[in-house]
Amino acid sequence: MATAYLLPIKTAAALFPLLALVLLLPTAVLLYRRHGVMSRGRTLSVYGFLYYSLTAFCMTIVPLPKQTADMCQRFAIVAHPQWMPGNTFRDIWKEADHKIGLNALVLQNPAVAGTLFNLLLLLPLGIFLRYHFVRSLRATALIGFTVSLFFELTQWTGVWGLYNCPYRLFDVDDLIVNTAGAMAGWLLAGPVARMLPTLETLDGRALAARPVPFGRRLTALVVDVAGYVLASVFAMAVMTFQSGTAPTWTPIAIFVAWFVLLPLATGTTPGKRLLLLKLVADDGGPLLPWRLTLRALLLGALAMPFLSGLFLAVVILLNEPYPSVLFTTVRDSGAQGAAAVLTALSPGQLLAVLVGFTLTVTCVRKTLRHPDRLAPHDRISGIRNATLPHSRAIRAARDARDSAGAAARDAARGAGDAARAARDATGAAGGVAGAARGVAGATGDAAGATRGTAGATRAARDAARAARDTAGATRAARDTARATGAARDTARATGAARDTARATGAARDTARATGADTQTAAQSPVQAAARPGDRAAPVAVAQDADDAPADADASGRPLATAATMATAATTGSAAEAQGSAADSR
């Protein structure tokens, strides 16, 4: 059992260097175009994923059986797929000989070991999908199922037709277990991914340290050399086919066109364009033809021999029978190693590669020791490399632009909503203004009513004043009426006084006429008064001041005379009061 799993691992280890060399250029181009840099962390992750993928594939197909006439009969038991889920548990029970025990069911059960290896087969895939490719659990499950289905179909189809019949079983339980292994790897990668820095962070640090990485320029140079060689071979083949011979200057003309004329016209070579690089002058001016020619000659002298020899070695290896018998060689004796590559080259080719390697190492050493990582041909010609935006930067800028556009659209929608709200507010303000005008009109009406009320109030005040005046006049009239009543009483008293005065004068005349003494005169009136029918009794008049009667005042006048005078004064006052009342009326 252990040998069955160790052989695929050894096979993957033997094939990996050759596969890494073949995939180096495409991988470098892809990484530089997408991320702008091929940092150590990303390079390690990429080649780790490449080695894991190769190992997992070898686990599926290695060891390869020998193709024989009775092969289909030998593997007839696996000719038909196993579609029943849960068949693994039946295999475990069968391999345990229907015995219950830890050793029989688990530790020494080959079906359990096979299921465990199927679980571990895609577990690293889940880790890579989460850390390197940043995929979700659902995407990991889908990718894991797809990879497992690819492996099972490879087994069912006899390595896609390499064999006439399958030599391994297509089992639906393997699909389930492999998918579960990928999901388990994704879950286990969570804590590890949180502890490790992200690959984007590592890329950013590398770009901050070296905006134009040396490996990016070297990859562009390899692409340019490969393109130049292919173009030269193709041009010479076409000329040879048409005219029988090809001019010797054809490679030189293509070299000048590739490394001088194209940069002069476009600012870059095809290889640099592929790696998103361009050529710029140190002084910021235009690219001059003589500077480009000098740079191309120096570049050809320093790097072309090694790269040309390396390319030639690759071409020779592809023409050798080594790849066609690769699986058989691996199956029988493992990897052939580097000796197979070296024996495929002639001594002259090996010498060219060695000389070119020496020159290239010298150029690389001088470039890496320069503070700005400028190569000798860059410093001498005054032309250096500059970068164009890579895919991730373009995508980030596009996302930022989309986010800014979305924010602008949201702001525009918000502004539109605000404008509509402003229009609504304006309409409401117009309504409020109309209401205000109505209120102003009502206020004017109220003001008019207030003014009318004020006028009415003033009229009321005037009426109140008139009423007060009338009340005063009424009081004056009442006073006048009272005075008039008093005057009437006074007039009656005056009449009585006049009567008394006439009576007094008559008495006085009688007293003088009779010449009787005061007592007699006094008695006569008494008697006269006592007689019925008399209107007034005669008053006796005192003869002497000392003997003045009690009915006399201080001046000696009789009280009747004083009463008469008081009545006359009262009559005068009453007359004046009647005059005032007449004036008031």
Backbone torsions as a table, in degrees:
resi	resn	phi	psi	omega
1	MET	NA	-44.2	-179.6
2	ALA	-65.2	-38.4	179.0
3	THR	-64.1	-35.0	-179.7
4	ALA	-64.3	-29.5	179.4
5	TYR	-94.8	-25.0	179.1
6	LEU	-74.3	-33.3	-179.8
7	LEU	-63.1	-44.4	175.4
8	PRO	-61.4	-35.5	179.7
9	ILE	-67.2	-42.6	176.9
10	LYS	-64.2	-38.6	178.8
11	THR	-63.8	-43.3	178.3
12	ALA	-63.9	-38.5	178.6
13	ALA	-65.6	-33.4	178.9
14	ALA	-74.1	-37.6	-177.2
15	LEU	-82.2	-20.4	-172.7
16	PHE	-63.3	-44.9	-179.7
17	PRO	-58.3	-44.5	178.8
18	LEU	-64.9	-42.0	179.2
19	LEU	-66.0	-39.0	177.8
20	ALA	-63.7	-39.1	178.6
21	LEU	-66.3	-41.6	179.9
22	VAL	-67.8	-37.9	-176.5
23	LEU	-90.9	-1.3	-177.6
24	LEU	-60.4	-50.5	-177.7
25	LEU	-63.8	-50.8	177.8
26	PRO	-60.7	-38.3	179.3
27	THR	-64.9	-44.6	179.5
28	ALA	-62.7	-44.3	178.8
29	VAL	-59.9	-44.4	-178.7
30	LEU	-63.4	-45.8	-177.9
31	LEU	-68.1	-42.1	-179.3
32	TYR	-67.3	-37.5	178.8
33	ARG	-69.9	-35.4	-175.8
34	ARG	-84.7	-41.0	-172.8
35	HIS	-115.9	-9.0	179.1
36	GLY	80.2	-9.4	-176.8
37	VAL	-154.5	154.6	174.9
38	MET	-119.5	75.1	-175.0
39	SER	-67.8	164.7	-177.7
40	ARG	-62.7	-42.9	-180.0
41	GLY	-62.8	-43.5	179.6
42	ARG	-70.9	-37.0	177.4
43	THR	-63.3	-44.5	178.3
44	LEU	-62.9	-41.0	179.1
45	SER	-65.7	-41.7	-179.1
46	VAL	-64.4	-48.3	-177.7
47	TYR	-73.9	-27.4	172.1
48	GLY	-65.5	-42.0	177.4
49	PHE	-66.3	-37.1	178.0
50	LEU	-63.9	-44.4	179.6
51	TYR	-66.7	-40.2	177.9
52	TYR	-62.9	-43.2	-179.2
53	SER	-62.3	-42.2	178.8
54	LEU	-64.7	-40.5	179.5
55	THR	-65.9	-43.8	179.4
56	ALA	-62.6	-39.1	178.6
57	PHE	-67.1	-39.8	177.8
58	CYS	-65.9	-33.7	175.2
59	MET	-60.3	-27.9	-176.7
60	THR	-81.0	-34.8	-171.7
61	ILE	-115.0	-20.4	-176.7
62	VAL	-97.0	138.9	5.5
63	PRO	-79.9	143.0	178.1
64	LEU	-82.0	130.4	-179.7
65	PRO	-77.4	162.1	175.5
66	LYS	-77.0	139.0	179.5
67	GLN	-79.0	111.7	-179.8
68	THR	-127.9	169.9	-178.2
69	ALA	-69.5	-33.1	-178.6
70	ASP	-98.3	21.4	-176.9
71	MET	-61.2	-44.2	-178.6
72	CYS	-64.6	-31.5	177.5
73	GLN	-73.1	-37.4	178.9
74	ARG	-65.8	-33.0	-178.1
75	PHE	-110.5	30.5	-179.5
76	ALA	-65.0	-24.6	-176.6
77	ILE	-69.3	-21.8	-179.2
78	VAL	-109.4	17.3	-177.1
79	ALA	-70.7	-30.2	-176.4
80	HIS	-111.0	137.5	-179.1
81	PRO	-63.1	155.4	177.1
82	GLN	-103.8	106.6	-173.0
83	TRP	-99.5	-1.4	-175.4
84	MET	-89.0	110.5	177.4
85	PRO	-64.0	144.0	179.8
86	GLY	88.5	5.3	179.1
87	ASN	-65.6	-21.6	179.3
88	THR	-61.4	-38.7	-179.5
89	PHE	-66.8	-34.9	176.4
90	ARG	-66.4	-38.3	177.0
91	ASP	-65.7	-39.9	178.8
92	ILE	-62.1	-44.1	180.0
93	TRP	-65.9	-35.9	179.1
94	LYS	-70.8	-41.9	179.6
95	GLU	-67.9	-23.4	177.1
96	ALA	-82.7	0.9	-177.7
97	ASP	56.8	34.4	177.7
98	HIS	58.7	33.2	177.1
99	LYS	-109.1	142.3	179.1
100	ILE	-101.1	121.0	-179.6
101	GLY	173.7	158.2	-177.1
102	LEU	-65.3	-43.2	-178.9
103	ASN	-68.9	-45.6	-176.0
104	ALA	-68.8	-40.8	-175.1
105	LEU	-87.3	-26.4	-172.0
106	VAL	-126.4	-66.0	-167.2
107	LEU	-66.0	-40.6	-177.0
108	GLN	-110.9	24.1	-178.2
109	ASN	-100.5	114.3	-179.4
110	PRO	-65.6	-28.5	178.2
111	ALA	-66.9	-37.0	176.4
112	VAL	-66.3	-42.3	178.4
113	ALA	-62.5	-41.7	178.3
114	GLY	-63.8	-40.6	177.8
115	THR	-65.7	-40.2	178.7
116	LEU	-64.1	-41.4	177.5
117	PHE	-66.6	-35.6	175.4
118	ASN	-65.3	-33.7	176.7
119	LEU	-69.1	-40.3	-178.7
120	LEU	-77.9	-15.9	-174.5
121	LEU	-60.8	-44.9	-178.1
122	LEU	-105.5	8.6	176.6
123	LEU	-63.1	-44.6	175.2
124	PRO	-61.3	-29.3	178.5
125	LEU	-61.0	-42.6	177.5
126	GLY	-61.8	-36.6	178.2
127	ILE	-66.1	-46.4	179.3
128	PHE	-64.0	-39.0	-178.4
129	LEU	-65.8	-31.2	179.9
130	ARG	-82.9	-44.2	-174.2
131	TYR	-84.3	-47.2	-174.7
132	HIS	-83.2	-46.1	-174.6
133	PHE	-99.1	-6.6	176.1
134	VAL	52.4	60.3	178.6
135	ARG	-106.6	156.7	-179.7
136	SER	-81.2	172.4	179.7
137	LEU	-65.7	-39.8	178.9
138	ARG	-64.2	-44.1	177.9
139	ALA	-64.6	-37.3	177.9
140	THR	-63.6	-42.2	178.0
141	ALA	-62.4	-42.2	179.7
142	LEU	-65.9	-44.5	179.1
143	ILE	-66.2	-41.5	177.7
144	GLY	-61.1	-41.8	177.5
145	PHE	-64.4	-40.4	-179.9
146	THR	-65.2	-43.6	179.1
147	VAL	-64.6	-43.2	178.4
148	SER	-63.2	-39.0	177.1
149	LEU	-64.8	-37.4	176.2
150	PHE	-61.8	-44.2	178.5
151	PHE	-62.5	-44.4	-178.3
152	GLU	-66.7	-38.7	177.3
153	LEU	-68.5	-34.3	175.7
154	THR	-61.1	-41.2	178.0
155	GLN	-69.6	-41.1	-175.4
156	TRP	-68.8	-35.0	-178.2
157	THR	-87.6	7.1	-178.6
158	GLY	65.1	52.1	-177.8
159	VAL	55.6	51.5	174.7
160	TRP	55.2	46.3	174.4
161	GLY	93.0	-1.8	178.3
162	LEU	-64.6	-32.3	175.2
163	TYR	-115.5	156.6	-176.8
164	ASN	-74.4	-18.9	-178.2
165	CYS	-150.4	158.8	179.6
166	PRO	-69.7	146.1	176.5
167	TYR	-116.1	2.8	173.5
168	ARG	-135.1	155.5	-172.9
169	LEU	-85.1	135.0	168.8
170	PHE	-83.7	112.4	-174.2
171	ASP	-123.2	126.7	-179.8
172	VAL	-67.6	-26.9	176.6
173	ASP	-65.5	-31.6	176.3
174	ASP	-63.7	-37.7	175.6
175	LEU	-59.9	-44.5	-178.2
176	ILE	-66.7	-46.5	-177.2
177	VAL	-68.3	-41.5	178.3
178	ASN	-61.7	-44.8	178.7
179	THR	-62.6	-41.7	176.9
180	ALA	-62.9	-36.5	177.3
181	GLY	-64.5	-40.8	177.6
182	ALA	-63.7	-41.5	178.6
183	MET	-66.9	-38.3	176.7
184	ALA	-64.0	-39.5	176.2
185	GLY	-62.6	-38.4	177.6
186	TRP	-63.1	-41.9	-179.6
187	LEU	-68.7	-39.3	179.6
188	LEU	-70.0	-25.7	-178.5
189	ALA	-75.2	-12.2	-177.8
190	GLY	-58.9	-57.5	178.9
191	PRO	-61.0	-38.4	179.5
192	VAL	-65.9	-42.5	-179.5
193	ALA	-65.0	-32.5	178.6
194	ARG	-72.6	-28.7	179.3
195	MET	-80.4	-32.7	-177.3
196	LEU	-88.5	148.9	174.7
197	PRO	-69.6	150.1	178.8
198	THR	-70.6	155.3	179.6
199	LEU	-65.7	-32.1	177.1
200	GLU	-63.9	-36.7	176.7
201	THR	-64.8	-43.3	177.5
202	LEU	-63.3	-40.3	177.1
203	ASP	-62.7	-42.2	-180.0
204	GLY	-63.2	-40.3	178.2
205	ARG	-64.8	-41.9	-180.0
206	ALA	-64.8	-42.2	178.9
207	LEU	-67.7	-35.1	177.9
208	ALA	-65.7	-34.7	178.9
209	ALA	-76.9	-40.0	-178.1
210	ARG	-137.0	95.6	-179.5
211	PRO	-59.9	-32.6	177.7
212	VAL	-118.0	91.8	-175.8
213	PRO	-62.8	147.2	179.5
214	PHE	-64.8	-41.0	179.7
215	GLY	-62.7	-32.3	177.9
216	ARG	-67.0	-42.0	177.5
217	ARG	-68.2	-38.3	179.2
218	LEU	-66.2	-39.7	178.0
219	THR	-64.0	-41.4	177.3
220	ALA	-62.4	-38.6	178.1
221	LEU	-65.2	-40.5	178.5
222	VAL	-63.0	-42.1	178.7
223	VAL	-63.9	-41.3	178.9
224	ASP	-64.0	-43.1	-179.8
225	VAL	-64.7	-43.8	179.3
226	ALA	-62.6	-42.5	178.0
227	GLY	-64.5	-40.3	178.7
228	TYR	-63.8	-42.6	179.7
229	VAL	-64.6	-45.9	179.8
230	LEU	-62.3	-42.8	179.4
231	ALA	-64.1	-39.7	179.7
232	SER	-66.5	-44.8	-180.0
233	VAL	-63.0	-42.0	-179.3
234	PHE	-65.3	-44.1	-179.4
235	ALA	-64.2	-43.2	179.8
236	MET	-68.1	-35.4	177.1
237	ALA	-65.5	-41.5	179.5
238	VAL	-65.8	-44.8	-179.8
239	MET	-64.8	-39.2	178.5
240	THR	-65.3	-39.2	179.6
241	PHE	-67.1	-34.9	-177.5
242	GLN	-81.7	-45.5	-174.1
243	SER	-114.7	-2.7	178.9
244	GLY	91.9	-25.6	177.9
245	THR	-138.9	157.8	178.0
246	ALA	-118.3	135.5	179.8
247	PRO	-62.4	146.7	179.8
248	THR	-71.7	-20.6	-179.2
249	TRP	-82.1	-1.9	-177.9
250	THR	-59.7	-49.0	178.3
251	PRO	-60.8	-35.7	179.6
252	ILE	-67.2	-41.3	-179.9
253	ALA	-64.9	-40.9	178.7
254	ILE	-67.4	-37.2	177.9
255	PHE	-62.1	-45.6	179.0
256	VAL	-63.8	-43.2	179.9
257	ALA	-64.5	-39.9	-175.3
258	TRP	-72.6	-43.0	-170.9
259	PHE	-104.4	-7.4	-179.7
260	VAL	-122.3	-55.0	-173.3
261	LEU	-71.2	-43.7	178.3
262	LEU	-63.7	-45.6	174.9
263	PRO	-62.3	-34.4	178.8
264	LEU	-65.8	-35.1	-178.0
265	ALA	-85.5	-39.6	-173.3
266	THR	-113.5	-11.4	-178.8
267	GLY	84.6	6.2	-178.8
268	THR	-162.7	163.1	174.0
269	THR	-95.9	165.8	178.4
270	PRO	-58.4	-39.7	178.2
271	GLY	-65.0	-42.4	177.9
272	LYS	-67.8	-35.2	176.2
273	ARG	-63.1	-39.5	178.4
274	LEU	-65.9	-36.7	179.7
275	LEU	-90.9	10.0	177.0
276	LEU	60.1	50.4	175.8
277	LEU	-123.8	158.2	175.0
278	LYS	-144.5	159.9	179.6
279	LEU	-98.0	134.8	178.5
280	VAL	-135.0	151.2	177.1
281	ALA	-81.7	148.9	-179.8
282	ASP	-62.1	-35.0	-177.7
283	ASP	-86.2	2.2	179.9
284	GLY	81.7	0.6	-179.4
285	GLY	-85.1	-170.7	179.5
286	PRO	-74.4	162.3	177.5
287	LEU	-78.1	122.4	-178.4
288	LEU	-92.6	143.8	-178.3
289	PRO	-58.4	-42.1	-176.6
290	TRP	-68.2	-32.9	176.3
291	ARG	-67.5	-41.5	178.4
292	LEU	-65.8	-38.6	178.4
293	THR	-65.4	-45.1	178.3
294	LEU	-60.8	-42.5	-179.8
295	ARG	-65.0	-42.0	-179.8
296	ALA	-64.4	-40.6	179.3
297	LEU	-65.4	-45.1	178.4
298	LEU	-62.8	-40.3	179.8
299	LEU	-65.2	-42.3	178.4
300	GLY	-63.5	-38.8	-179.3
301	ALA	-70.5	-32.3	-174.7
302	LEU	-88.6	-41.1	-170.0
303	ALA	-116.0	-20.8	-172.7
304	MET	-64.3	-40.6	-178.2
305	PRO	-59.0	-46.2	-178.3
306	PHE	-66.3	-45.7	-177.7
307	LEU	-67.7	-37.6	177.5
308	SER	-65.9	-43.8	177.8
309	GLY	-63.7	-39.3	177.7
310	LEU	-64.1	-42.9	178.4
311	PHE	-63.8	-40.8	178.7
312	LEU	-62.9	-38.1	178.6
313	ALA	-64.9	-39.8	178.1
314	VAL	-63.1	-42.7	179.5
315	VAL	-62.1	-41.5	179.9
316	ILE	-64.6	-41.9	-180.0
317	LEU	-62.6	-35.9	-180.0
318	LEU	-70.1	-24.6	179.0
319	ASN	-88.3	-7.9	-179.9
320	GLU	-80.6	158.2	178.5
321	PRO	-75.6	2.9	-175.8
322	TYR	-59.7	-47.1	-178.0
323	PRO	-65.1	-32.5	-175.9
324	SER	-67.7	-29.5	-179.2
325	VAL	-108.8	26.6	-173.7
326	LEU	-63.6	-50.4	-175.0
327	PHE	-64.7	-39.5	179.2
328	THR	-64.6	-41.2	179.8
329	THR	-64.5	-43.0	179.8
330	VAL	-64.7	-39.5	-178.1
331	ARG	-66.5	-37.7	-173.6
332	ASP	-82.6	-49.5	-171.1
333	SER	-134.1	9.6	-179.8
334	GLY	81.9	-158.7	-175.4
335	ALA	-73.1	145.3	176.0
336	GLN	-78.2	-24.4	177.8
337	GLY	85.4	-171.4	-177.0
338	ALA	-72.9	-19.2	180.0
339	ALA	-62.6	-32.8	179.1
340	ALA	-65.0	-34.6	179.4
341	VAL	-72.8	-43.7	-177.0
342	LEU	-68.3	-37.4	-179.2
343	THR	-70.4	-14.5	179.1
344	ALA	-80.9	-10.8	-177.9
345	LEU	-103.3	147.2	175.9
346	SER	-80.8	164.3	178.4
347	PRO	-58.3	-39.7	178.6
348	GLY	-63.7	-39.0	178.5
349	GLN	-68.4	-39.3	177.5
350	LEU	-64.3	-39.1	178.2
351	LEU	-65.1	-41.8	178.4
352	ALA	-62.6	-41.0	178.5
353	VAL	-65.1	-40.3	-179.3
354	LEU	-65.8	-45.1	178.3
355	VAL	-63.7	-45.3	179.1
356	GLY	-63.3	-37.1	178.5
357	PHE	-63.4	-40.6	179.5
358	THR	-63.5	-47.2	178.8
359	LEU	-62.8	-40.7	-178.9
360	THR	-66.6	-41.0	178.7
361	VAL	-63.3	-38.8	177.9
362	THR	-63.9	-44.9	179.0
363	CYS	-63.4	-41.6	179.8
364	VAL	-64.5	-41.5	-179.4
365	ARG	-62.2	-45.7	178.6
366	LYS	-65.3	-35.0	179.0
367	THR	-67.4	-44.4	-177.6
368	LEU	-70.8	-24.7	178.4
369	ARG	-81.4	-14.8	178.7
370	HIS	-74.9	140.4	-178.4
371	PRO	-58.8	-36.7	-179.5
372	ASP	-99.3	12.4	-179.9
373	ARG	55.8	41.7	177.6
374	LEU	-92.8	133.2	178.4
375	ALA	-77.0	162.8	178.9
376	PRO	-57.3	-41.2	-179.9
377	HIS	-69.3	-24.2	175.4
378	ASP	-71.8	-44.9	-177.5
379	ARG	-68.0	-40.2	-175.8
380	ILE	-73.1	-41.5	-177.0
381	SER	-81.6	-17.7	-178.1
382	GLY	75.2	21.1	178.7
383	ILE	-125.6	130.4	-178.6
384	ARG	-127.9	173.8	179.7
385	ASN	-92.7	145.9	172.7
386	ALA	-131.6	155.2	-175.1
387	THR	-96.7	149.1	168.1
388	LEU	-101.9	158.0	-178.2
389	PRO	-60.2	132.5	177.0
390	HIS	-84.1	174.9	-171.7
391	SER	-63.2	-41.1	-178.4
392	ARG	-66.9	-38.2	177.3
393	ALA	-66.6	-40.3	178.1
394	ILE	-64.3	-41.8	178.9
395	ARG	-65.3	-40.7	177.7
396	ALA	-64.2	-41.4	177.5
397	ALA	-64.5	-39.8	178.7
398	ARG	-65.6	-41.0	177.6
399	ASP	-64.0	-41.5	177.9
400	ALA	-64.0	-39.6	178.0
401	ARG	-66.3	-40.2	177.5
402	ASP	-64.6	-41.0	177.7
403	SER	-64.0	-41.9	177.5
404	ALA	-65.0	-40.1	177.2
405	GLY	-64.3	-41.3	177.5
406	ALA	-63.3	-41.6	177.5
407	ALA	-64.2	-39.6	178.2
408	ALA	-65.1	-41.2	177.4
409	ARG	-64.1	-41.5	177.0
410	ASP	-62.6	-41.0	178.0
411	ALA	-65.1	-38.6	178.1
412	ALA	-64.9	-42.9	176.5
413	ARG	-62.4	-40.8	176.9
414	GLY	-62.7	-40.1	177.6
415	ALA	-64.5	-40.7	176.6
416	GLY	-61.7	-43.9	176.8
417	ASP	-62.1	-41.3	178.2
418	ALA	-64.2	-39.3	178.6
419	ALA	-64.3	-43.8	177.0
420	ARG	-62.4	-41.2	177.5
421	ALA	-63.2	-37.0	177.9
422	ALA	-65.7	-40.8	177.3
423	ARG	-63.7	-42.5	177.3
424	ASP	-61.2	-42.4	178.6
425	ALA	-64.2	-36.3	177.9
426	THR	-64.7	-44.0	176.7
427	GLY	-60.9	-43.1	177.5
428	ALA	-63.4	-38.3	177.8
429	ALA	-64.1	-39.0	175.6
430	GLY	-61.3	-43.2	176.5
431	GLY	-60.7	-42.9	178.1
432	VAL	-63.2	-38.9	178.3
433	ALA	-63.2	-43.8	176.5
434	GLY	-60.3	-44.2	177.5
435	ALA	-62.7	-37.0	178.6
436	ALA	-65.6	-39.9	176.9
437	ARG	-64.3	-39.6	175.7
438	GLY	-61.3	-42.9	178.1
439	VAL	-64.1	-38.2	178.0
440	ALA	-63.0	-41.8	176.7
441	GLY	-62.5	-44.9	177.9
442	ALA	-62.2	-35.7	177.7
443	THR	-65.3	-41.4	176.4
444	GLY	-61.4	-44.4	177.2
445	ASP	-60.8	-43.3	179.0
446	ALA	-63.1	-37.5	178.3
447	ALA	-64.5	-42.3	176.4
448	GLY	-60.7	-44.6	178.5
449	ALA	-62.7	-37.2	178.5
450	THR	-64.3	-42.8	177.8
451	ARG	-62.7	-41.2	176.2
452	GLY	-62.4	-40.5	178.2
453	THR	-63.9	-39.9	178.0
454	ALA	-62.5	-41.8	176.6
455	GLY	-62.4	-44.1	178.5
456	ALA	-62.5	-37.0	178.7
457	THR	-63.9	-43.4	177.5
458	ARG	-62.6	-41.0	177.6
459	ALA	-62.5	-38.5	179.1
460	ALA	-65.2	-40.7	177.7
461	ARG	-62.4	-42.1	177.5
462	ASP	-61.5	-42.5	179.0
463	ALA	-63.9	-37.6	178.4
464	ALA	-63.5	-43.4	177.7
465	ARG	-60.8	-44.3	179.0
466	ALA	-61.5	-38.2	179.6
467	ALA	-65.3	-40.5	178.0
468	ARG	-63.7	-42.2	177.9
469	ASP	-61.7	-41.7	179.6
470	THR	-63.6	-40.4	177.9
471	ALA	-61.9	-41.2	177.5
472	GLY	-62.9	-42.0	178.8
473	ALA	-63.6	-37.5	179.5
474	THR	-64.6	-43.8	176.6
475	ARG	-61.3	-42.1	178.1
476	ALA	-61.6	-37.9	179.2
477	ALA	-66.0	-40.8	177.8
478	ARG	-62.5	-43.7	177.4
479	ASP	-60.0	-41.2	179.4
480	THR	-64.4	-39.6	179.4
481	ALA	-63.0	-43.2	177.4
482	ARG	-61.0	-44.7	178.9
483	ALA	-60.8	-37.2	179.4
484	THR	-64.9	-42.3	176.5
485	GLY	-60.2	-43.3	178.3
486	ALA	-62.3	-37.8	-179.9
487	ALA	-65.0	-40.8	178.1
488	ARG	-63.1	-41.5	177.2
489	ASP	-63.0	-39.8	179.8
490	THR	-65.8	-40.0	179.5
491	ALA	-62.6	-41.3	177.2
492	ARG	-62.2	-42.0	177.9
493	ALA	-63.7	-36.5	-179.4
494	THR	-65.8	-40.6	177.3
495	GLY	-62.1	-42.5	178.1
496	ALA	-63.1	-39.8	179.8
497	ALA	-65.1	-37.6	178.8
498	ARG	-65.8	-40.0	177.1
499	ASP	-61.7	-41.6	179.8
500	THR	-64.8	-39.6	179.8
501	ALA	-63.9	-40.2	177.9
502	ARG	-64.5	-38.3	-179.8
503	ALA	-68.0	-37.6	-179.9
504	THR	-66.2	-43.9	178.5
505	GLY	-63.3	-38.4	177.6
506	ALA	-65.0	-38.9	179.2
507	ALA	-65.7	-42.1	179.1
508	ARG	-62.6	-43.0	178.1
509	ASP	-63.5	-36.6	179.4
510	THR	-68.5	-38.4	179.9
511	ALA	-66.8	-41.9	179.2
512	ARG	-67.3	-38.1	-177.2
513	ALA	-68.7	-38.2	-175.9
514	THR	-83.9	-28.5	179.3
515	GLY	65.3	17.2	177.8
516	ALA	-74.1	162.3	-179.2
517	ASP	-74.0	170.1	-173.5
518	THR	-62.1	-38.4	-177.6
519	GLN	-68.5	-41.4	179.8
520	THR	-65.9	-44.8	177.9
521	ALA	-60.2	-34.0	179.8
522	ALA	-71.3	-39.9	-179.9
523	GLN	-70.2	-35.4	-178.6
524	SER	-59.5	-44.3	177.7
525	PRO	-65.4	-34.8	-179.8
526	VAL	-65.1	-44.5	178.6
527	GLN	-67.0	-41.0	178.5
528	ALA	-61.8	-37.8	179.5
529	ALA	-70.3	-29.4	-177.9
530	ALA	-73.2	-20.8	-179.6
531	ARG	-81.3	139.6	179.7
532	PRO	-70.2	147.5	179.1
533	GLY	93.8	-13.0	178.1
534	ASP	-82.7	141.4	-177.8
535	ARG	-87.2	-26.9	-179.7
536	ALA	-151.1	144.1	177.8
537	ALA	-87.5	140.3	178.5
538	PRO	-68.3	146.5	-177.1
539	VAL	-106.6	135.4	178.9
540	ALA	-81.2	142.5	-177.0
541	VAL	-111.0	129.8	-178.5
542	ALA	-71.9	143.4	-179.5
543	GLN	-91.6	-25.7	-173.0
544	ASP	-130.2	143.5	-178.7
545	ALA	-63.4	-36.6	-178.3
546	ASP	-70.9	-28.3	179.9
547	ASP	-101.7	34.1	-178.5
548	ALA	-68.2	137.8	-179.0
549	PRO	-69.9	165.2	-179.3
550	ALA	-71.2	-16.1	-179.8
551	ASP	-92.0	29.2	178.4
552	ALA	-120.5	151.3	176.4
553	ASP	-85.4	-168.4	-175.7
554	ALA	-68.3	-30.1	-178.6
555	SER	-83.3	-2.1	177.7
556	GLY	92.4	2.2	179.5
557	ARG	-80.3	151.5	179.5
558	PRO	-69.6	153.5	-179.5
559	LEU	-64.3	-28.8	178.4
560	ALA	-65.6	-41.2	178.3
561	THR	-66.6	-42.8	177.3
562	ALA	-61.7	-39.8	177.9
563	ALA	-64.5	-35.7	178.7
564	THR	-65.0	-42.5	-179.1
565	MET	-67.3	-42.4	177.4
566	ALA	-62.0	-38.1	179.1
567	THR	-65.8	-37.2	178.3
568	ALA	-65.5	-42.5	177.6
569	ALA	-63.0	-42.6	179.0
570	THR	-63.2	-37.2	178.5
571	THR	-64.7	-39.7	176.9
572	GLY	-63.2	-43.4	178.8
573	SER	-64.0	-40.9	178.3
574	ALA	-63.5	-37.7	178.4
575	ALA	-65.1	-41.9	177.2
576	GLU	-63.5	-41.2	179.0
577	ALA	-63.0	-40.3	177.4
578	GLN	-64.4	-35.9	176.4
579	GLY	-65.2	-43.8	178.6
580	SER	-63.3	-42.4	177.5
581	ALA	-62.4	-38.8	177.7
582	ALA	-64.6	-41.3	177.2
583	ASP	-62.9	-40.5	179.4
584	SER	-62.2	-42.5	179.2
585	ARG	-67.1	NA	NA
